[in-house]
Structure formats: C-alpha cells, structure tokens
Amino acid sequence: KKGDKVRIKVINQKGTHDFVIDEYNIRTETPEGQETVIEFTADKVGEFKYYCSKYNHRELGQEGTLLVTE
C-alpha cells in the first residue's frame, strides 16, 4: 500500500544481473552468490515493472510487476 516500506531481497545464484524499477529510481547491481536487499517507501500508486537491465535479460522474461494500492 502507498506509504508502506518495501523490502525486496534478491539472491543472484548465477550470472550478471541487476534490479531496476524506473519510477522509483532504483538501479541496484545484484552480485553473483550474494544477497542484495533493496528498501524504499512506496510513495506512488500504480503498477510498476521491475526487471534486469542486462543485455537481453528483460526480453528473456526477467521482469515482474510491483503493485502499489491506496
């Protein structure tokens, strides 16, 4: 919900990846074999795509949707 603190844990098991949500200005590298925690306040309502911006990864399906409601 809008105003909530969001905490996303990413564990990259293989390869070179990152985690991006354009509308929240999030662009975080996710090093192989490590846990990365992304935290932010959901201050916008809507559906926001998150994805890996590395070459061709998004086209291969490395994306999802964050839903923030009132």
C-alpha distances in whole Angstrom, upper triangle without the diagonal:
4,6,6,9,9,13,15,18,21,24,27,30,32,32,31,27,24,21,20,17,18,16,15,18,18,22,23,26,25,29,31,31,28,25,23,19,17,14,12,10,7,9,9,8,10,12,13,16,17,21,24,26,29,32,31,28,26,29,29,26,24,21,17,14,11,8,5,5,6
4,6,9,10,14,16,20,22,26,28,31,33,33,31,28,25,21,19,16,17,14,13,17,17,21,22,25,26,29,32,32,29,26,23,20,17,14,11,8,5,5,6,6,9,12,13,16,17,21,24,26,29,32,32,29,26,29,30,27,25,22,19,15,12,10,6,6,5
4,7,9,13,16,19,22,26,28,31,33,34,32,28,25,21,20,17,18,15,13,17,17,21,22,25,25,29,31,32,29,25,22,19,16,13,10,6,5,5,8,9,13,15,15,18,19,22,25,27,30,33,33,30,28,31,32,29,27,23,21,18,14,13,9,10,9
4,6,10,13,16,19,23,25,28,31,31,30,26,23,20,19,16,18,16,14,17,16,20,20,23,23,27,29,29,26,22,20,16,14,11,9,6,6,8,10,11,14,15,15,18,18,21,24,26,29,32,32,29,27,30,30,27,25,22,19,17,13,12,9,10,10
4,7,10,13,16,20,23,26,28,29,27,24,21,17,17,15,17,16,13,15,14,17,17,20,20,24,26,26,22,19,16,13,10,7,6,4,6,9,12,13,15,16,15,18,17,20,22,24,27,30,30,27,26,29,29,26,24,21,19,17,13,13,11,13,14
4,7,10,13,16,19,22,25,25,24,20,17,14,14,12,15,14,11,14,12,15,15,18,17,21,23,23,20,16,14,10,8,6,5,6,7,10,12,13,14,14,13,15,13,16,18,21,23,27,27,24,22,26,26,23,20,17,15,14,10,11,10,13,14
4,7,10,13,16,19,22,23,21,18,16,13,14,13,16,16,13,15,12,14,13,16,15,18,20,19,16,13,10,7,6,5,7,9,10,14,15,17,17,17,15,16,14,16,17,20,22,26,26,23,22,25,25,22,19,17,15,15,12,14,13,16,18
4,6,10,13,16,18,19,18,15,13,10,12,12,15,16,13,15,12,13,11,13,12,15,17,16,14,10,8,6,5,6,9,11,12,16,17,18,18,16,14,14,11,13,14,17,19,23,23,19,18,22,21,19,15,14,13,13,11,13,14,17,20
4,7,10,13,16,17,16,14,12,10,13,14,18,19,16,17,14,14,12,12,10,13,14,13,10,7,6,5,6,9,12,15,16,19,20,21,21,19,17,16,13,14,14,17,19,22,23,19,19,22,21,19,15,15,14,15,14,17,18,21,23
4,6,9,12,13,13,10,9,8,12,14,17,19,17,17,13,13,10,10,7,10,10,10,8,6,5,6,8,11,14,17,18,21,22,23,22,20,17,16,12,12,11,15,15,19,19,16,16,19,18,16,13,13,13,15,14,18,19,23,26
4,6,9,11,12,10,11,11,14,17,20,22,20,20,17,15,12,11,7,8,8,7,6,5,6,9,11,15,18,21,22,25,26,27,26,23,21,19,15,14,13,16,16,19,20,16,17,20,18,17,14,15,16,18,18,21,23,26,29
4,6,7,8,7,9,10,14,17,20,23,21,21,17,15,12,10,6,6,5,6,6,7,8,11,13,17,20,23,24,27,27,28,27,24,21,19,15,13,11,14,13,16,17,13,15,18,16,15,12,14,16,19,19,23,25,28,31
4,7,9,10,12,14,18,21,24,26,25,24,21,19,16,13,10,9,6,5,8,9,11,15,17,20,23,27,27,30,31,31,30,27,24,22,18,16,14,17,15,18,18,15,17,19,17,16,14,16,18,21,22,25,28,31,34
4,7,9,12,14,18,21,24,27,26,25,21,19,16,13,10,9,6,7,10,12,14,17,19,22,25,29,29,32,32,33,31,28,25,22,19,16,13,15,13,15,16,13,16,18,15,16,13,16,19,22,23,27,29,33,36
4,6,10,13,16,20,22,25,25,23,20,17,15,11,9,8,6,9,11,13,14,18,19,23,25,29,29,32,31,32,31,27,24,21,18,15,12,13,10,12,13,11,14,16,14,15,13,16,19,22,23,27,30,33,37
4,7,11,14,17,19,23,22,20,17,14,12,8,7,7,7,10,11,13,13,16,17,21,23,26,27,29,29,30,29,26,23,19,16,13,9,10,7,10,12,10,13,15,14,15,12,15,18,21,22,26,28,32,35
4,7,10,14,16,19,18,17,14,11,9,6,6,7,8,11,11,12,11,14,14,18,20,23,23,26,25,27,25,22,19,16,12,9,6,7,6,9,11,8,10,14,13,13,10,12,14,17,18,22,24,28,31
4,7,10,12,16,15,13,10,7,5,4,5,8,10,13,12,12,10,12,11,15,16,20,20,22,22,23,22,20,16,14,10,8,5,6,7,11,12,10,11,14,14,14,10,11,13,15,16,20,22,25,28
4,7,10,13,12,11,7,6,5,6,7,11,13,15,13,12,9,10,9,12,13,16,16,19,18,20,19,16,13,10,7,6,5,7,9,13,14,11,11,14,15,13,10,9,11,12,12,16,18,22,24
4,6,9,9,8,5,4,7,9,10,14,16,19,17,16,13,13,10,12,13,15,15,17,16,17,16,14,10,8,5,5,6,7,10,13,14,12,11,14,15,14,11,9,10,11,11,15,16,20,23
4,6,6,6,5,7,9,12,14,17,20,22,20,18,15,14,11,12,11,13,12,13,12,14,12,11,7,6,5,7,9,10,14,16,17,15,12,16,17,15,13,10,10,9,9,12,13,16,19
4,5,5,6,8,11,14,16,20,22,25,23,21,18,17,14,14,13,14,13,14,12,14,13,12,8,8,8,9,11,11,14,17,17,16,14,16,19,17,15,12,13,12,12,14,14,18,20
4,6,8,10,14,17,19,23,25,27,25,23,20,18,14,14,12,12,10,10,9,11,10,10,7,9,9,12,15,14,18,20,21,19,17,19,22,20,18,14,14,12,11,12,12,15,17
4,5,9,12,15,17,21,24,25,23,21,17,15,11,11,8,9,8,9,8,11,12,12,9,10,10,13,15,15,18,21,22,20,18,21,23,21,18,15,15,13,11,13,12,15,17
4,7,10,13,16,19,22,24,22,20,17,15,12,12,10,12,12,12,12,15,15,15,11,12,11,13,14,13,16,19,21,19,17,21,23,21,18,16,16,15,14,16,16,19,20
4,6,10,12,16,19,21,18,16,13,12,8,9,9,12,12,13,14,16,16,15,12,11,9,10,11,11,14,18,19,17,16,19,21,19,16,14,14,14,13,16,16,19,21
4,7,10,13,16,18,16,15,12,12,10,12,12,15,16,17,17,19,19,17,14,12,10,10,9,9,11,15,16,15,14,18,19,18,14,13,15,15,15,18,19,22,25
4,6,9,13,15,13,12,8,9,8,11,12,16,17,19,20,22,21,20,16,15,11,11,10,10,12,15,17,15,15,19,19,18,15,14,16,17,16,20,20,24,26
4,6,9,12,10,11,8,10,10,14,16,19,20,23,23,25,24,22,19,17,13,12,9,10,10,14,16,14,15,18,18,18,14,15,17,19,19,22,23,27,30
4,7,9,7,7,6,9,10,14,16,20,21,24,24,26,25,23,19,17,13,12,10,11,11,15,16,14,15,18,18,17,13,14,16,18,18,22,23,27,30
4,6,6,8,8,12,13,17,20,23,25,27,28,30,29,26,23,21,17,15,12,14,13,16,18,15,17,20,19,19,16,17,19,22,22,26,27,31,34
4,6,8,10,14,16,19,22,26,27,30,30,32,31,28,25,22,19,16,13,15,14,16,18,15,18,20,19,19,16,18,20,23,23,27,29,32,35
4,7,10,13,16,20,23,27,28,31,32,33,32,29,27,24,20,19,16,18,17,20,21,18,20,23,21,21,18,20,21,24,24,28,30,33,36
4,6,10,13,16,20,23,25,28,29,30,30,28,25,23,19,18,16,18,17,21,22,19,21,24,22,21,18,19,21,23,23,26,27,31,33
4,7,10,13,17,20,22,25,26,27,27,25,22,21,17,17,15,18,18,22,23,19,20,24,22,21,17,18,19,21,20,23,24,27,30
4,7,10,13,17,19,22,23,25,24,23,20,18,15,15,14,16,17,20,22,18,19,23,22,20,16,17,17,19,18,21,22,25,28
4,6,10,14,15,19,20,22,22,21,18,18,14,15,15,17,19,22,24,20,20,24,23,21,18,17,17,17,16,19,19,22,24
4,7,10,12,15,17,19,19,18,15,15,12,13,14,16,18,22,23,20,19,23,23,21,17,16,15,15,13,16,16,20,22
4,7,10,12,15,17,18,17,15,16,14,16,17,19,21,25,26,23,22,25,26,23,20,18,17,16,13,15,15,18,19
4,6,9,11,14,15,16,14,15,14,16,18,19,22,26,27,24,22,26,27,24,21,19,17,16,12,14,12,15,16
4,6,9,11,14,15,14,16,15,18,21,22,25,28,29,26,24,28,29,26,23,20,18,16,13,13,11,13,13
4,6,8,10,11,11,14,14,17,20,21,25,28,28,25,23,26,27,24,22,19,16,13,10,10,7,9,10
4,7,10,12,12,15,16,19,22,23,27,30,30,28,25,28,29,27,24,21,19,16,13,12,9,10,10
4,7,9,9,13,14,18,21,22,26,28,28,26,23,26,28,25,23,19,17,14,11,10,7,8,9
4,7,9,13,15,18,22,23,27,29,28,26,23,26,27,24,23,19,16,13,10,8,5,5,6
4,6,10,13,16,20,21,25,27,26,24,20,22,24,21,20,16,14,10,8,6,5,7,9
4,7,10,13,17,18,22,24,22,20,17,19,20,17,16,13,10,6,6,5,6,9,12
4,6,10,14,15,18,20,20,18,14,17,18,15,14,10,8,5,5,6,8,11,14
4,7,10,12,15,17,16,14,10,13,15,12,10,7,6,4,6,9,11,15,18
4,7,9,13,15,15,12,9,13,14,11,9,5,5,6,7,11,13,16,20
4,6,9,12,11,8,6,10,10,9,6,4,6,9,10,14,17,20,23
4,6,9,9,6,6,9,10,9,6,7,10,12,14,18,20,24,27
4,6,8,7,6,10,11,11,9,9,12,15,16,20,22,26,28
4,6,6,8,10,11,12,10,11,15,18,19,23,25,29,32
4,6,8,9,10,12,11,13,17,20,22,25,28,31,34
4,6,5,6,9,9,11,15,18,21,24,27,30,34
4,5,5,7,6,8,12,15,18,22,24,28,31
4,5,5,5,6,9,12,15,19,21,25,28
4,5,7,9,12,15,18,21,24,27,31
4,6,9,12,15,19,22,25,28,32
4,6,8,12,15,18,22,25,28
4,7,11,14,17,20,23,27
4,7,10,13,16,20,23
4,7,10,13,16,20
4,6,10,13,16
4,7,10,14
4,7,10
4,7
4
